[in-house]
Amino acid sequence: MRRLISRFISDTSGATAIEYALIAAGLSIVIAVTVNGLGAKLNNNYTAVNSALK
């Protein structure tokens, strides 16, 4: 039993998976914010071009 608890405490594979999940979540937030900002700018540009063509 003591060896099982010692092995459980020294196992760090779960921590690595959590770290990768946090990195992936952070990157997805950055990508979503960037795409949202670019989408708004592109929408304004297309609206201006559409108005100029009319």
Stockholm file with secondary structure:
# STOCKHOLM 1.0

chainA/1-54         MRRLISRFISDTSGATAIEYALIAAGLSIVIAVTVNGLGAKLNNNYTAVNSALK
#=GR chainA/1-54 SS CHHHHHHHHHCCHHHHHHHHHHHHHHHHHHHHHHHHHHHHHHHHHHHHHHHHHC
#=GC SS_cons        CHHHHHHHHHCCHHHHHHHHHHHHHHHHHHHHHHHHHHHHHHHHHHHHHHHHHC
//
